[in-house]
Structure formats: structure tokens, C-alpha cells
Amino acid sequence: MEESTYQIAEKISKLYQEAYGVYLPLVEDVCSRKVSEDVGR
């Protein structure tokens, strides 16, 4: 089965959207954390 460039691009776009939805909450959680300057001392 041979796929057209358009079909492959469409699949990549859908995969990107899925990954964005999965990882966005995780990244926002990490970025919103506050860390003390005294960690590891």
C-alpha cells in the first residue's frame, strides 16, 4: 500500500496534536512549580 505525501502529512499532524494534548498538562505542571534555592544544600 502506497501512501501519498498528503496522507503521510495528515498522519504526522494528527500525531502532533495527540502528543501536544498529552504533554501540555505535564509541561505546565513542571513549569508552574516553585523550587527553593536551598535544595541540595
mmCIF entry with sequence, helices, sheets and N, C-alpha, C, O atoms, coordinates in Angstrom:
data_MODEL
# 
_entry.id   MODEL 
# 
_entity.id                         1 
_entity.type                       polymer 
_entity.pdbx_number_of_molecules   1 
# 
_entity_poly.entity_id                      1 
_entity_poly.type                           'polypeptide(L)' 
_entity_poly.nstd_linkage                   no 
_entity_poly.nstd_monomer                   no 
_entity_poly.pdbx_seq_one_letter_code       MEESTYQIAEKISKLYQEAYGVYLPLVEDVCSRKVSEDVGR 
_entity_poly.pdbx_seq_one_letter_code_can   MEESTYQIAEKISKLYQEAYGVYLPLVEDVCSRKVSEDVGR 
_entity_poly.pdbx_strand_id                 A 
# 
loop_
_entity_poly_seq.entity_id 
_entity_poly_seq.num 
_entity_poly_seq.mon_id 
_entity_poly_seq.hetero 
1 1  MET n 
1 2  GLU n 
1 3  GLU n 
1 4  SER n 
1 5  THR n 
1 6  TYR n 
1 7  GLN n 
1 8  ILE n 
1 9  ALA n 
1 10 GLU n 
1 11 LYS n 
1 12 ILE n 
1 13 SER n 
1 14 LYS n 
1 15 LEU n 
1 16 TYR n 
1 17 GLN n 
1 18 GLU n 
1 19 ALA n 
1 20 TYR n 
1 21 GLY n 
1 22 VAL n 
1 23 TYR n 
1 24 LEU n 
1 25 PRO n 
1 26 LEU n 
1 27 VAL n 
1 28 GLU n 
1 29 ASP n 
1 30 VAL n 
1 31 CYS n 
1 32 SER n 
1 33 ARG n 
1 34 LYS n 
1 35 VAL n 
1 36 SER n 
1 37 GLU n 
1 38 ASP n 
1 39 VAL n 
1 40 GLY n 
1 41 ARG n 
# 
_struct_asym.id          A 
_struct_asym.entity_id   1 
# 
_struct_conf.conf_type_id            HELX_P 
_struct_conf.id                      HELX_P1 
_struct_conf.pdbx_PDB_helix_id       AA1 
_struct_conf.beg_label_comp_id       THR 
_struct_conf.beg_label_asym_id       A 
_struct_conf.beg_label_seq_id        5 
_struct_conf.pdbx_beg_PDB_ins_code   ? 
_struct_conf.end_label_comp_id       SER 
_struct_conf.end_label_asym_id       A 
_struct_conf.end_label_seq_id        32 
_struct_conf.pdbx_end_PDB_ins_code   ? 
_struct_conf.beg_auth_comp_id        THR 
_struct_conf.beg_auth_asym_id        A 
_struct_conf.beg_auth_seq_id         5 
_struct_conf.end_auth_comp_id        SER 
_struct_conf.end_auth_asym_id        A 
_struct_conf.end_auth_seq_id         32 
_struct_conf.pdbx_PDB_helix_class    1 
_struct_conf.details                 ? 
_struct_conf.pdbx_PDB_helix_length   28 
# 
_struct_conf_type.id          HELX_P 
_struct_conf_type.criteria    ? 
_struct_conf_type.reference   ? 
# 
loop_
_atom_site.group_PDB 
_atom_site.id 
_atom_site.type_symbol 
_atom_site.label_atom_id 
_atom_site.label_alt_id 
_atom_site.label_comp_id 
_atom_site.label_asym_id 
_atom_site.label_entity_id 
_atom_site.label_seq_id 
_atom_site.pdbx_PDB_ins_code 
_atom_site.Cartn_x 
_atom_site.Cartn_y 
_atom_site.Cartn_z 
_atom_site.occupancy 
_atom_site.B_iso_or_equiv 
_atom_site.pdbx_formal_charge 
_atom_site.auth_seq_id 
_atom_site.auth_comp_id 
_atom_site.auth_asym_id 
_atom_site.auth_atom_id 
_atom_site.pdbx_PDB_model_num 
ATOM 1   N N  . MET A 1 1  ? 0.845  -1.194 0.000  1.00 0.00 ? 1  MET A N  1 
ATOM 2   C CA . MET A 1 1  ? 0.000  0.000  0.000  1.00 0.00 ? 1  MET A CA 1 
ATOM 3   C C  . MET A 1 1  ? 0.882  1.247  0.000  1.00 0.00 ? 1  MET A C  1 
ATOM 4   O O  . MET A 1 1  ? 1.714  1.431  0.889  1.00 0.00 ? 1  MET A O  1 
ATOM 5   N N  . GLU A 1 2  ? 0.699  2.070  -0.971 1.00 0.00 ? 2  GLU A N  1 
ATOM 6   C CA . GLU A 1 2  ? 1.493  3.280  -1.085 1.00 0.00 ? 2  GLU A CA 1 
ATOM 7   C C  . GLU A 1 2  ? 0.664  4.480  -0.639 1.00 0.00 ? 2  GLU A C  1 
ATOM 8   O O  . GLU A 1 2  ? -0.464 4.683  -1.091 1.00 0.00 ? 2  GLU A O  1 
ATOM 9   N N  . GLU A 1 3  ? 1.247  5.264  0.252  1.00 0.00 ? 3  GLU A N  1 
ATOM 10  C CA . GLU A 1 3  ? 0.539  6.444  0.743  1.00 0.00 ? 3  GLU A CA 1 
ATOM 11  C C  . GLU A 1 3  ? 1.048  7.686  0.031  1.00 0.00 ? 3  GLU A C  1 
ATOM 12  O O  . GLU A 1 3  ? 2.220  7.784  -0.331 1.00 0.00 ? 3  GLU A O  1 
ATOM 13  N N  . SER A 1 4  ? 0.153  8.613  -0.156 1.00 0.00 ? 4  SER A N  1 
ATOM 14  C CA . SER A 1 4  ? 0.553  9.877  -0.762 1.00 0.00 ? 4  SER A CA 1 
ATOM 15  C C  . SER A 1 4  ? 1.222  10.754 0.300  1.00 0.00 ? 4  SER A C  1 
ATOM 16  O O  . SER A 1 4  ? 1.062  10.540 1.501  1.00 0.00 ? 4  SER A O  1 
ATOM 17  N N  . THR A 1 5  ? 1.955  11.722 -0.168 1.00 0.00 ? 5  THR A N  1 
ATOM 18  C CA . THR A 1 5  ? 2.609  12.663 0.731  1.00 0.00 ? 5  THR A CA 1 
ATOM 19  C C  . THR A 1 5  ? 1.568  13.365 1.598  1.00 0.00 ? 5  THR A C  1 
ATOM 20  O O  . THR A 1 5  ? 1.805  13.621 2.779  1.00 0.00 ? 5  THR A O  1 
ATOM 21  N N  . TYR A 1 6  ? 0.427  13.672 1.012  1.00 0.00 ? 6  TYR A N  1 
ATOM 22  C CA . TYR A 1 6  ? -0.654 14.333 1.759  1.00 0.00 ? 6  TYR A CA 1 
ATOM 23  C C  . TYR A 1 6  ? -1.134 13.464 2.918  1.00 0.00 ? 6  TYR A C  1 
ATOM 24  O O  . TYR A 1 6  ? -1.343 13.965 4.023  1.00 0.00 ? 6  TYR A O  1 
ATOM 25  N N  . GLN A 1 7  ? -1.310 12.159 2.671  1.00 0.00 ? 7  GLN A N  1 
ATOM 26  C CA . GLN A 1 7  ? -1.783 11.258 3.722  1.00 0.00 ? 7  GLN A CA 1 
ATOM 27  C C  . GLN A 1 7  ? -0.763 11.144 4.850  1.00 0.00 ? 7  GLN A C  1 
ATOM 28  O O  . GLN A 1 7  ? -1.124 11.117 6.027  1.00 0.00 ? 7  GLN A O  1 
ATOM 29  N N  . ILE A 1 8  ? 0.499  11.079 4.482  1.00 0.00 ? 8  ILE A N  1 
ATOM 30  C CA . ILE A 1 8  ? 1.554  10.992 5.499  1.00 0.00 ? 8  ILE A CA 1 
ATOM 31  C C  . ILE A 1 8  ? 1.593  12.276 6.325  1.00 0.00 ? 8  ILE A C  1 
ATOM 32  O O  . ILE A 1 8  ? 1.708  12.223 7.550  1.00 0.00 ? 8  ILE A O  1 
ATOM 33  N N  . ALA A 1 9  ? 1.500  13.419 5.665  1.00 0.00 ? 9  ALA A N  1 
ATOM 34  C CA . ALA A 1 9  ? 1.493  14.705 6.371  1.00 0.00 ? 9  ALA A CA 1 
ATOM 35  C C  . ALA A 1 9  ? 0.293  14.803 7.306  1.00 0.00 ? 9  ALA A C  1 
ATOM 36  O O  . ALA A 1 9  ? 0.406  15.339 8.408  1.00 0.00 ? 9  ALA A O  1 
ATOM 37  N N  . GLU A 1 10 ? -0.840 14.295 6.876  1.00 0.00 ? 10 GLU A N  1 
ATOM 38  C CA . GLU A 1 10 ? -2.041 14.311 7.704  1.00 0.00 ? 10 GLU A CA 1 
ATOM 39  C C  . GLU A 1 10 ? -1.844 13.465 8.963  1.00 0.00 ? 10 GLU A C  1 
ATOM 40  O O  . GLU A 1 10 ? -2.252 13.864 10.053 1.00 0.00 ? 10 GLU A O  1 
ATOM 41  N N  . LYS A 1 11 ? -1.220 12.301 8.810  1.00 0.00 ? 11 LYS A N  1 
ATOM 42  C CA . LYS A 1 11 ? -0.956 11.426 9.962  1.00 0.00 ? 11 LYS A CA 1 
ATOM 43  C C  . LYS A 1 11 ? 0.020  12.073 10.937 1.00 0.00 ? 11 LYS A C  1 
ATOM 44  O O  . LYS A 1 11 ? -0.153 11.983 12.153 1.00 0.00 ? 11 LYS A O  1 
ATOM 45  N N  . ILE A 1 12 ? 1.046  12.727 10.396 1.00 0.00 ? 12 ILE A N  1 
ATOM 46  C CA . ILE A 1 12 ? 2.014  13.414 11.247 1.00 0.00 ? 12 ILE A CA 1 
ATOM 47  C C  . ILE A 1 12 ? 1.329  14.531 12.022 1.00 0.00 ? 12 ILE A C  1 
ATOM 48  O O  . ILE A 1 12 ? 1.599  14.723 13.208 1.00 0.00 ? 12 ILE A O  1 
ATOM 49  N N  . SER A 1 13 ? 0.452  15.264 11.362 1.00 0.00 ? 13 SER A N  1 
ATOM 50  C CA . SER A 1 13 ? -0.277 16.350 12.010 1.00 0.00 ? 13 SER A CA 1 
ATOM 51  C C  . SER A 1 13 ? -1.157 15.825 13.140 1.00 0.00 ? 13 SER A C  1 
ATOM 52  O O  . SER A 1 13 ? -1.202 16.424 14.215 1.00 0.00 ? 13 SER A O  1 
ATOM 53  N N  . LYS A 1 14 ? -1.852 14.721 12.912 1.00 0.00 ? 14 LYS A N  1 
ATOM 54  C CA . LYS A 1 14 ? -2.702 14.135 13.949 1.00 0.00 ? 14 LYS A CA 1 
ATOM 55  C C  . LYS A 1 14 ? -1.870 13.653 15.125 1.00 0.00 ? 14 LYS A C  1 
ATOM 56  O O  . LYS A 1 14 ? -2.266 13.827 16.278 1.00 0.00 ? 14 LYS A O  1 
ATOM 57  N N  . LEU A 1 15 ? -0.724 13.051 14.848 1.00 0.00 ? 15 LEU A N  1 
ATOM 58  C CA . LEU A 1 15 ? 0.164  12.582 15.905 1.00 0.00 ? 15 LEU A CA 1 
ATOM 59  C C  . LEU A 1 15 ? 0.682  13.752 16.730 1.00 0.00 ? 15 LEU A C  1 
ATOM 60  O O  . LEU A 1 15 ? 0.758  13.663 17.956 1.00 0.00 ? 15 LEU A O  1 
ATOM 61  N N  . TYR A 1 16 ? 1.040  14.847 16.065 1.00 0.00 ? 16 TYR A N  1 
ATOM 62  C CA . TYR A 1 16 ? 1.495  16.053 16.749 1.00 0.00 ? 16 TYR A CA 1 
ATOM 63  C C  . TYR A 1 16 ? 0.412  16.580 17.696 1.00 0.00 ? 16 TYR A C  1 
ATOM 64  O O  . TYR A 1 16 ? 0.698  16.944 18.837 1.00 0.00 ? 16 TYR A O  1 
ATOM 65  N N  . GLN A 1 17 ? -0.824 16.617 17.214 1.00 0.00 ? 17 GLN A N  1 
ATOM 66  C CA . GLN A 1 17 ? -1.929 17.110 18.031 1.00 0.00 ? 17 GLN A CA 1 
ATOM 67  C C  . GLN A 1 17 ? -2.159 16.228 19.251 1.00 0.00 ? 17 GLN A C  1 
ATOM 68  O O  . GLN A 1 17 ? -2.420 16.731 20.344 1.00 0.00 ? 17 GLN A O  1 
ATOM 69  N N  . GLU A 1 18 ? -2.064 14.912 19.068 1.00 0.00 ? 18 GLU A N  1 
ATOM 70  C CA . GLU A 1 18 ? -2.217 13.983 20.184 1.00 0.00 ? 18 GLU A CA 1 
ATOM 71  C C  . GLU A 1 18 ? -1.119 14.189 21.218 1.00 0.00 ? 18 GLU A C  1 
ATOM 72  O O  . GLU A 1 18 ? -1.390 14.265 22.416 1.00 0.00 ? 18 GLU A O  1 
ATOM 73  N N  . ALA A 1 19 ? 0.116  14.277 20.752 1.00 0.00 ? 19 ALA A N  1 
ATOM 74  C CA . ALA A 1 19 ? 1.251  14.459 21.660 1.00 0.00 ? 19 ALA A CA 1 
ATOM 75  C C  . ALA A 1 19 ? 1.131  15.776 22.409 1.00 0.00 ? 19 ALA A C  1 
ATOM 76  O O  . ALA A 1 19 ? 1.418  15.835 23.605 1.00 0.00 ? 19 ALA A O  1 
ATOM 77  N N  . TYR A 1 20 ? 0.719  16.814 21.734 1.00 0.00 ? 20 TYR A N  1 
ATOM 78  C CA . TYR A 1 20 ? 0.542  18.123 22.368 1.00 0.00 ? 20 TYR A CA 1 
ATOM 79  C C  . TYR A 1 20 ? -0.471 18.031 23.506 1.00 0.00 ? 20 TYR A C  1 
ATOM 80  O O  . TYR A 1 20 ? -0.246 18.560 24.595 1.00 0.00 ? 20 TYR A O  1 
ATOM 81  N N  . GLY A 1 21 ? -1.580 17.359 23.244 1.00 0.00 ? 21 GLY A N  1 
ATOM 82  C CA . GLY A 1 21 ? -2.618 17.209 24.261 1.00 0.00 ? 21 GLY A CA 1 
ATOM 83  C C  . GLY A 1 21 ? -2.158 16.394 25.456 1.00 0.00 ? 21 GLY A C  1 
ATOM 84  O O  . GLY A 1 21 ? -2.572 16.658 26.585 1.00 0.00 ? 21 GLY A O  1 
ATOM 85  N N  . VAL A 1 22 ? -1.311 15.412 25.218 1.00 0.00 ? 22 VAL A N  1 
ATOM 86  C CA . VAL A 1 22 ? -0.820 14.559 26.303 1.00 0.00 ? 22 VAL A CA 1 
ATOM 87  C C  . VAL A 1 22 ? 0.235  15.290 27.139 1.00 0.00 ? 22 VAL A C  1 
ATOM 88  O O  . VAL A 1 22 ? 0.198  15.247 28.369 1.00 0.00 ? 22 VAL A O  1 
ATOM 89  N N  . TYR A 1 23 ? 1.168  15.957 26.470 1.00 0.00 ? 23 TYR A N  1 
ATOM 90  C CA . TYR A 1 23 ? 2.311  16.537 27.177 1.00 0.00 ? 23 TYR A CA 1 
ATOM 91  C C  . TYR A 1 23 ? 2.085  17.935 27.720 1.00 0.00 ? 23 TYR A C  1 
ATOM 92  O O  . TYR A 1 23 ? 2.786  18.339 28.648 1.00 0.00 ? 23 TYR A O  1 
ATOM 93  N N  . LEU A 1 24 ? 1.142  18.688 27.186 1.00 0.00 ? 24 LEU A N  1 
ATOM 94  C CA . LEU A 1 24 ? 0.918  20.058 27.658 1.00 0.00 ? 24 LEU A CA 1 
ATOM 95  C C  . LEU A 1 24 ? 0.648  20.125 29.156 1.00 0.00 ? 24 LEU A C  1 
ATOM 96  O O  . LEU A 1 24 ? 1.282  20.928 29.840 1.00 0.00 ? 24 LEU A O  1 
ATOM 97  N N  . PRO A 1 25 ? -0.272 19.313 29.705 1.00 0.00 ? 25 PRO A N  1 
ATOM 98  C CA . PRO A 1 25 ? -0.510 19.397 31.153 1.00 0.00 ? 25 PRO A CA 1 
ATOM 99  C C  . PRO A 1 25 ? 0.736  19.041 31.972 1.00 0.00 ? 25 PRO A C  1 
ATOM 100 O O  . PRO A 1 25 ? 0.962  19.620 33.035 1.00 0.00 ? 25 PRO A O  1 
ATOM 101 N N  . LEU A 1 26 ? 1.529  18.109 31.493 1.00 0.00 ? 26 LEU A N  1 
ATOM 102 C CA . LEU A 1 26 ? 2.742  17.722 32.215 1.00 0.00 ? 26 LEU A CA 1 
ATOM 103 C C  . LEU A 1 26 ? 3.765  18.857 32.214 1.00 0.00 ? 26 LEU A C  1 
ATOM 104 O O  . LEU A 1 26 ? 4.375  19.148 33.244 1.00 0.00 ? 26 LEU A O  1 
ATOM 105 N N  . VAL A 1 27 ? 3.950  19.488 31.071 1.00 0.00 ? 27 VAL A N  1 
ATOM 106 C CA . VAL A 1 27 ? 4.898  20.588 30.966 1.00 0.00 ? 27 VAL A CA 1 
ATOM 107 C C  . VAL A 1 27 ? 4.427  21.779 31.801 1.00 0.00 ? 27 VAL A C  1 
ATOM 108 O O  . VAL A 1 27 ? 5.229  22.406 32.493 1.00 0.00 ? 27 VAL A O  1 
ATOM 109 N N  . GLU A 1 28 ? 3.147  22.090 31.740 1.00 0.00 ? 28 GLU A N  1 
ATOM 110 C CA . GLU A 1 28 ? 2.622  23.200 32.537 1.00 0.00 ? 28 GLU A CA 1 
ATOM 111 C C  . GLU A 1 28 ? 2.811  22.943 34.025 1.00 0.00 ? 28 GLU A C  1 
ATOM 112 O O  . GLU A 1 28 ? 3.116  23.866 34.780 1.00 0.00 ? 28 GLU A O  1 
ATOM 113 N N  . ASP A 1 29 ? 2.633  21.689 34.455 1.00 0.00 ? 29 ASP A N  1 
ATOM 114 C CA . ASP A 1 29 ? 2.829  21.336 35.860 1.00 0.00 ? 29 ASP A CA 1 
ATOM 115 C C  . ASP A 1 29 ? 4.270  21.583 36.285 1.00 0.00 ? 29 ASP A C  1 
ATOM 116 O O  . ASP A 1 29 ? 4.519  22.190 37.327 1.00 0.00 ? 29 ASP A O  1 
ATOM 117 N N  . VAL A 1 30 ? 5.207  21.118 35.490 1.00 0.00 ? 30 VAL A N  1 
ATOM 118 C CA . VAL A 1 30 ? 6.621  21.297 35.820 1.00 0.00 ? 30 VAL A CA 1 
ATOM 119 C C  . VAL A 1 30 ? 6.983  22.785 35.836 1.00 0.00 ? 30 VAL A C  1 
ATOM 120 O O  . VAL A 1 30 ? 7.693  23.243 36.731 1.00 0.00 ? 30 VAL A O  1 
ATOM 121 N N  . CYS A 1 31 ? 6.502  23.525 34.862 1.00 0.00 ? 31 CYS A N  1 
ATOM 122 C CA . CYS A 1 31 ? 6.847  24.945 34.759 1.00 0.00 ? 31 CYS A CA 1 
ATOM 123 C C  . CYS A 1 31 ? 6.212  25.786 35.858 1.00 0.00 ? 31 CYS A C  1 
ATOM 124 O O  . CYS A 1 31 ? 6.710  26.868 36.166 1.00 0.00 ? 31 CYS A O  1 
ATOM 125 N N  . SER A 1 32 ? 5.138  25.317 36.446 1.00 0.00 ? 32 SER A N  1 
ATOM 126 C CA . SER A 1 32 ? 4.457  26.114 37.474 1.00 0.00 ? 32 SER A CA 1 
ATOM 127 C C  . SER A 1 32 ? 4.980  25.831 38.882 1.00 0.00 ? 32 SER A C  1 
ATOM 128 O O  . SER A 1 32 ? 4.583  26.506 39.832 1.00 0.00 ? 32 SER A O  1 
ATOM 129 N N  . ARG A 1 33 ? 5.860  24.849 39.028 1.00 0.00 ? 33 ARG A N  1 
ATOM 130 C CA . ARG A 1 33 ? 6.380  24.513 40.345 1.00 0.00 ? 33 ARG A CA 1 
ATOM 131 C C  . ARG A 1 33 ? 7.387  25.561 40.812 1.00 0.00 ? 33 ARG A C  1 
ATOM 132 O O  . ARG A 1 33 ? 8.135  26.135 40.021 1.00 0.00 ? 33 ARG A O  1 
ATOM 133 N N  . LYS A 1 34 ? 7.379  25.786 42.113 1.00 0.00 ? 34 LYS A N  1 
ATOM 134 C CA . LYS A 1 34 ? 8.362  26.693 42.709 1.00 0.00 ? 34 LYS A CA 1 
ATOM 135 C C  . LYS A 1 34 ? 9.332  25.841 43.503 1.00 0.00 ? 34 LYS A C  1 
ATOM 136 O O  . LYS A 1 34 ? 8.937  24.972 44.281 1.00 0.00 ? 34 LYS A O  1 
ATOM 137 N N  . VAL A 1 35 ? 10.615 26.112 43.288 1.00 0.00 ? 35 VAL A N  1 
ATOM 138 C CA . VAL A 1 35 ? 11.659 25.337 43.936 1.00 0.00 ? 35 VAL A CA 1 
ATOM 139 C C  . VAL A 1 35 ? 12.470 26.257 44.828 1.00 0.00 ? 35 VAL A C  1 
ATOM 140 O O  . VAL A 1 35 ? 12.820 27.372 44.441 1.00 0.00 ? 35 VAL A O  1 
ATOM 141 N N  . SER A 1 36 ? 12.762 25.782 46.016 1.00 0.00 ? 36 SER A N  1 
ATOM 142 C CA . SER A 1 36 ? 13.559 26.568 46.947 1.00 0.00 ? 36 SER A CA 1 
ATOM 143 C C  . SER A 1 36 ? 15.006 26.628 46.464 1.00 0.00 ? 36 SER A C  1 
ATOM 144 O O  . SER A 1 36 ? 15.511 25.678 45.866 1.00 0.00 ? 36 SER A O  1 
ATOM 145 N N  . GLU A 1 37 ? 15.658 27.744 46.728 1.00 0.00 ? 37 GLU A N  1 
ATOM 146 C CA . GLU A 1 37 ? 17.083 27.907 46.373 1.00 0.00 ? 37 GLU A CA 1 
ATOM 147 C C  . GLU A 1 37 ? 17.953 27.020 47.254 1.00 0.00 ? 37 GLU A C  1 
ATOM 148 O O  . GLU A 1 37 ? 19.109 26.764 46.916 1.00 0.00 ? 37 GLU A O  1 
ATOM 149 N N  . ASP A 1 38 ? 17.419 26.546 48.378 1.00 0.00 ? 38 ASP A N  1 
ATOM 150 C CA . ASP A 1 38 ? 18.191 25.763 49.338 1.00 0.00 ? 38 ASP A CA 1 
ATOM 151 C C  . ASP A 1 38 ? 18.207 24.265 49.020 1.00 0.00 ? 38 ASP A C  1 
ATOM 152 O O  . ASP A 1 38 ? 18.773 23.488 49.789 1.00 0.00 ? 38 ASP A O  1 
ATOM 153 N N  . VAL A 1 39 ? 17.614 23.851 47.932 1.00 0.00 ? 39 VAL A N  1 
ATOM 154 C CA . VAL A 1 39 ? 17.551 22.431 47.589 1.00 0.00 ? 39 VAL A CA 1 
ATOM 155 C C  . VAL A 1 39 ? 18.955 21.900 47.358 1.00 0.00 ? 39 VAL A C  1 
ATOM 156 O O  . VAL A 1 39 ? 19.731 22.483 46.602 1.00 0.00 ? 39 VAL A O  1 
ATOM 157 N N  . GLY A 1 40 ? 19.276 20.795 48.011 1.00 0.00 ? 40 GLY A N  1 
ATOM 158 C CA . GLY A 1 40 ? 20.566 20.136 47.800 1.00 0.00 ? 40 GLY A CA 1 
ATOM 159 C C  . GLY A 1 40 ? 21.706 20.685 48.639 1.00 0.00 ? 40 GLY A C  1 
ATOM 160 O O  . GLY A 1 40 ? 22.859 20.311 48.424 1.00 0.00 ? 40 GLY A O  1 
ATOM 161 N N  . ARG A 1 41 ? 21.418 21.547 49.573 1.00 0.00 ? 41 ARG A N  1 
ATOM 162 C CA . ARG A 1 41 ? 22.494 22.111 50.417 1.00 0.00 ? 41 ARG A CA 1 
ATOM 163 C C  . ARG A 1 41 ? 22.514 21.455 51.759 1.00 0.00 ? 41 ARG A C  1 
ATOM 164 O O  . ARG A 1 41 ? 23.345 21.796 52.600 1.00 0.00 ? 41 ARG A O  1 
# 
